[in-house]
Amino acid sequence: MQEISLNFPTVIILVVIAALAVLAIRRMTHRGLCDCGDHCEGGCSGCEGCAAAESMAAAMGEAAKDK
C-alpha cells in the first residue's frame, strides 16, 4: 500500500475539505434538509405551504404517473 505523504499542499487541501464539511453540517443543523426558506417568506416549517416545495412535489408526482 502506498504511503500518504503529508506535505504542505496536502495539509491545505485537507483543511479546506474539513472546513467545507463543517459548514455543510452547520447549515444542515440550522436549516434542516429543506431549503425552501430561501424561496418562501415564512421560512421552512416542514416545507408546508411553500410554493417551491409544492411545485417540486407536483413535478415528482407527474413523473411517477408517467412511468
DRENKOLTOR-827607 format. One record per atom (N, C-alpha, C, O): x, y, z; residue in one letter. Coordinates in steps of 0.1 Angstrom, whole numbers, padded with zeros to 4 digits, always signed. Each point is the difference from the previous one (the first is absolute). Example, Ala and Ser with C-alpha at 12.3 -4.5 7.8 and 13.67 -1.06 7.14 Angstrom:
residues 2
+0132-0057+0078a-0009+0012+0000a+0009+0012+0000a+0010+0000+0007a-0014+0011-0014s+0009+0011+0000s-0008+0011+0008s+0005+0011+0001s
end
This chain:
residues 67
+0008-0012+0000m-0008+0012+0000m+0009+0012+0000m+0010+0001+0007m-0014+0009-0015q+0008+0012-0001q-0002+0009+0012q-0012+0002+0005q+0022+0004+0000e+0000+0009+0012e-0005+0014-0004e+0004+0005-0011e-0012+0001+0019i-0005+0014-0002i+0010+0009+0006i+0003+0000+0012i+0002+0009-0021s+0010+0010+0006s-0008+0013+0003s-0007+0005-0008s+0009+0000+0020l-0006+0012+0004l+0009+0012-0002l+0006+0005+0010l-0006-0001-0022n+0008+0012-0003n-0010+0012+0001n-0012-0001+0003n+0018+0013-0004f-0008+0012+0002f-0013+0001-0009f-0010+0003+0005f+0011-0005-0018p-0012+0001-0009p-0011-0010+0004p-0011+0003+0000p+0016-0015+0005t-0010-0010+0004t-0007+0004+0013t-0012-0002+0001t+0019+0008+0008v-0006+0005+0012v-0010+0011-0003v-0011+0000+0006v+0015+0009-0015i-0009+0011-0003i-0013-0005-0006i-0011+0004+0003i+0012-0014-0012i-0012-0006-0007i-0009-0007+0011i-0012+0001+0000i+0018-0008+0009l-0007-0007+0011l-0007+0010+0009l-0011-0002+0004l+0017+0013-0001v-0006+0011+0008v-0012+0006-0007v-0010+0002+0006v+0012+0000-0019v-0012+0006-0008v-0011-0010+0000v-0012+0004+0002v+0014-0016-0004i-0010-0010+0000i-0007-0001+0013i-0012-0001+0001i+0020+0001+0010a-0006-0001+0013a-0008+0012+0003a-0011-0001+0006a+0015+0013-0010a-0008+0013+0002a-0013-0001-0007a-0010+0004+0005a+0010-0008-0018l-0012-0001-0007l-0010-0011+0006l-0012+0002+0000l+0018-0013+0005a-0009-0010+0007a-0006+0006+0012a-0012-0002+0003a+0019+0010+0005v-0005+0006+0012v-0011+0010-0004v-0010+0001+0007v+0012+0007-0017l-0010+0010-0005l-0013-0008-0005l-0011+0005+0003l+0013-0016-0010a-0012-0007-0005a-0008-0006+0012a-0012+0001+0000a+0019-0007+0010i-0007-0005+0012i-0007+0011+0008i-0011-0002+0004i+0018+0013-0003r-0006+0011+0007r-0013+0005-0007r-0010+0003+0007r+0011-0002-0020r-0012+0004-0008r-0011-0010+0002r-0012+0004+0002r+0015-0017-0002m-0011-0010+0001m-0006+0000+0014m-0012-0002+0001m+0020+0005+0009t-0005+0000+0014t-0009+0012+0002t-0009+0000+0008t+0013+0012-0014h-0008+0012+0002h-0013+0000-0009h-0010+0005+0004h+0011-0010-0016r-0011+0002-0010r-0007-0014-0002r-0011+0001-0005r+0017-0012+0009g-0006-0012-0004g+0003-0004-0014g+0008+0007-0007g-0015-0016+0002l+0003-0005-0014l-0009+0008-0010l+0001-0003-0012l-0009+0012+0016c-0009+0008-0008c+0006+0013-0003c+0004+0007+0009c-0004-0003-0022d+0006+0013-0003d-0011+0010-0005d+0003+0010-0006d-0016-0013+0009c-0010+0009-0005c+0000+0014+0008c-0007+0009-0004c+0015-0008+0015g+0002+0012+0006g+0006+0011-0009g-0002+0012+0003g+0009-0017-0013d+0006+0010-0010d-0011+0005-0009d+0002+0011-0005d-0013-0018+0003h-0010+0003-0009h-0013+0005+0006h-0008+0007-0007h+0006-0009+0019c-0013+0003+0007c+0002+0011+0010c+0010+0001+0006c-0020+0007-0004e+0000+0011+0010e+0000-0005+0014e+0007+0005+0009e-0016-0015-0007g-0002-0005+0014g+0011-0010+0005g-0001-0005+0011g+0011+0002-0019g+0010-0009+0004g-0004-0014-0004g-0010-0002-0007g+0017-0007+0013c-0003-0014-0003c-0005-0007+0012c+0007-0005+0009c-0020+0003-0008s-0006-0007+0011s-0005-0014-0006s-0012-0002-0002s+0022-0006-0001g-0003-0013-0005g-0004+0000-0015g-0005-0009-0005g+0008+0020-0002c-0003+0002-0014c-0015+0000-0003c-0004-0002-0011c-0004+0005+0021e-0014+0000-0002e-0004+0014-0004e+0004+0010+0006e-0012-0009-0017g-0004+0013-0005g+0011+0008-0007g-0002+0011-0004g+0012-0018+0000c+0011+0007-0007c-0002-0003-0015c-0001-0012-0004c+0000+0022-0004a-0002-0001-0014a+0011-0008-0007a-0003-0008-0009a+0015+0010+0013a+0011-0007-0006a-0001-0015+0003a+0002-0008-0009a-0005+0005+0021a-0001-0014+0004a-0012-0007-0007a+0000-0011-0004a-0011+0019+0004e-0012-0006-0007e+0002-0002-0014e-0005-0010-0006e+0012+0019-0001s+0002-0002-0015s+0009-0012-0002s-0001-0007-0010s+0011+0005+0019m+0009-0011-0001m-0008-0013+0002m+0003-0010-0007m-0011+0010+0017a-0008-0012+0003a-0010-0004-0011a-0002-0011-0004a-0003+0022-0002a-0009-0003-0012a+0007-0005-0012a-0005-0009-0006a+0017+0014+0004a+0008-0005-0011a+0004-0015+0002a+0000-0008-0009a+0003+0005+0021m+0004-0014+0004m-0012-0009-0002m+0001-0011-0004m-0013+0016+0008g-0012-0008-0001g-0003-0003-0015g-0004-0011-0003g+0005+0021-0005e-0002-0001-0014e+0010-0010-0007e-0004-0008-0008e+0016+0009+0013a+0010-0009-0006a-0003-0015+0004a+0003-0009-0007a-0008+0007+0019a-0003-0013+0005a-0012-0006-0007a-0001-0012-0003a-0009+0021-0001k-0011-0004-0007k+0003-0005-0015k-0006-0009-0005k+0016+0016+0000d+0004-0003-0014d+0007-0013-0001d+0000-0006-0011d+0006+0000+0022k+0007-0012-0001k-0009-0012+0001k+0004-0011-0001k
end
